[in-house]
Amino acid sequence: MIMNKITYSFLAVILIGCNQQSRDLNTKIIDDNLCIFTNESENYGKDSFLVEIGKIDFSKEYQSEYDISYKDVNFPVDEKNCVYIPLNKIEENVAYTISLSTINKLFSSQICILKEKNLNIIKKVEPGKSTCS
């Protein structure tokens, strides 16, 4: 299990470092969870992948705040089989990068969770920005 996390983390860093084109990762709030999925038309079937979230801070080296690996599960191509991240793992008004990576695919999204009228909403972070405004 630890080895899988290390392997996927290493691969994610390599893929990001090699500037592989990242695909969009879709996000939606369902109950008290952030639901993430790829919205890919291709059904990948069962796959192994790593989900990571980390604060966007260009003055520091990237550090994962939360990660979980999945082995041989249905790839989250749509909302019906999305992967859930508990909202209590994500601070409000803080910019995050969320990534889902496999051996050869990388999906990511930069978001903030904001509170409006007692409802949690998702706001996309503008490229190159590290704040929610």
C-alpha positions as CSV (number, residue, x, y, z in Angstrom):
1,M,0.0,0.0,0.0
2,I,2.8,2.5,1.0
3,M,4.8,1.4,-2.1
4,N,1.8,2.1,-4.3
5,K,1.5,5.6,-2.9
6,I,5.2,6.3,-3.4
7,T,5.1,4.9,-6.9
8,Y,2.0,7.0,-7.9
9,S,3.4,10.1,-6.2
10,F,6.6,9.7,-8.0
11,L,4.8,9.2,-11.3
12,A,2.6,12.2,-10.7
13,V,5.7,14.4,-10.0
14,I,7.4,13.0,-13.2
15,L,4.3,13.5,-15.3
16,I,3.9,17.1,-14.0
17,G,7.6,17.7,-14.4
18,C,7.7,16.5,-17.9
19,N,4.7,18.8,-18.6
20,Q,2.5,16.0,-19.8
21,Q,-0.8,17.5,-20.9
22,S,-3.1,17.2,-17.9
23,R,-6.8,16.6,-18.7
24,D,-9.6,18.4,-16.8
25,L,-10.8,16.8,-13.6
26,N,-14.5,17.5,-12.9
27,T,-15.7,18.4,-9.4
28,K,-19.1,18.6,-7.8
29,I,-20.3,18.8,-4.2
30,I,-22.5,16.0,-3.1
31,D,-23.6,16.1,0.6
32,D,-20.4,16.7,2.6
33,N,-18.1,15.4,-0.1
34,L,-16.2,16.6,-3.1
35,C,-17.1,14.3,-6.0
36,I,-14.4,14.0,-8.6
37,F,-14.6,12.4,-12.0
38,T,-13.0,12.6,-15.5
39,N,-16.1,13.0,-17.7
40,E,-14.2,10.9,-20.3
41,S,-16.2,9.3,-23.1
42,E,-13.9,6.3,-23.0
43,N,-14.7,3.7,-20.4
44,Y,-11.5,2.7,-18.8
45,G,-13.0,-0.1,-16.8
46,K,-11.2,-1.2,-13.7
47,D,-7.9,0.7,-13.0
48,S,-5.5,1.7,-10.3
49,F,-5.0,5.3,-9.5
50,L,-4.0,7.9,-6.9
51,V,-6.0,10.9,-5.8
52,E,-4.1,13.8,-4.2
53,I,-5.0,17.3,-3.0
54,G,-2.5,20.0,-2.2
55,K,-2.6,23.7,-1.5
56,I,-1.5,26.0,-4.3
57,D,1.5,28.0,-3.0
58,F,4.1,29.0,-5.5
59,S,6.6,30.0,-2.8
60,K,6.9,26.4,-1.5
61,E,7.5,23.0,-2.9
62,Y,4.3,21.0,-3.6
63,Q,3.1,19.0,-0.6
64,S,0.1,16.7,-0.6
65,E,-2.4,17.4,2.1
66,Y,-4.5,14.3,1.4
67,D,-3.9,11.3,-0.7
68,I,-5.6,7.9,-1.3
69,S,-4.8,5.2,-3.7
70,Y,-7.3,2.9,-5.4
71,K,-6.5,-0.5,-6.8
72,D,-8.6,-2.3,-9.4
73,V,-11.7,-0.2,-9.1
74,N,-14.0,1.4,-11.7
75,F,-12.3,4.4,-13.1
76,P,-14.4,7.5,-12.2
77,V,-15.5,8.6,-15.7
78,D,-18.8,10.1,-14.6
79,E,-20.7,11.3,-11.6
80,K,-22.3,7.9,-10.9
81,N,-19.0,6.4,-10.0
82,C,-17.1,9.4,-8.8
83,V,-14.4,9.4,-6.1
84,Y,-15.4,11.2,-2.9
85,I,-13.1,13.4,-0.9
86,P,-14.5,14.5,2.4
87,L,-15.0,18.3,2.5
88,N,-13.5,18.4,6.0
89,K,-10.1,17.7,4.3
90,I,-10.4,20.9,2.4
91,E,-10.1,24.4,4.0
92,E,-12.6,27.0,2.9
93,N,-11.2,29.9,0.8
94,V,-7.9,28.1,0.1
95,A,-6.8,27.3,-3.4
96,Y,-6.1,23.6,-4.1
97,T,-4.8,21.4,-6.9
98,I,-6.7,18.1,-7.1
99,S,-5.1,15.4,-9.2
100,L,-6.1,11.9,-10.2
101,S,-3.2,10.0,-11.8
102,T,-2.6,6.6,-13.2
103,I,0.5,5.1,-14.8
104,N,-0.1,7.0,-18.1
105,K,-2.9,9.5,-17.4
106,L,-3.2,12.7,-15.4
107,F,-6.3,14.6,-14.6
108,S,-6.3,17.8,-12.5
109,S,-8.3,20.8,-11.4
110,Q,-7.5,23.9,-9.4
111,I,-10.4,24.9,-7.1
112,C,-11.5,26.6,-3.9
113,I,-14.4,25.7,-1.7
114,L,-16.4,28.8,-0.7
115,K,-19.4,29.3,1.6
116,E,-22.3,31.3,0.2
117,K,-25.6,31.5,2.2
118,N,-24.6,28.4,4.2
119,L,-23.9,26.4,1.0
120,N,-20.6,25.1,-0.1
121,I,-19.7,26.1,-3.7
122,I,-16.8,25.3,-5.9
123,K,-14.9,28.1,-7.6
124,K,-12.3,27.4,-10.3
125,V,-8.9,29.0,-9.6
126,E,-7.5,31.0,-12.5
127,P,-4.4,29.6,-14.2
128,G,-1.2,30.9,-12.6
129,K,-3.1,32.2,-9.5
130,S,-2.8,30.9,-6.0
131,T,-5.8,32.6,-4.4
132,C,-9.6,32.2,-4.5
133,S,-10.3,35.8,-5.5
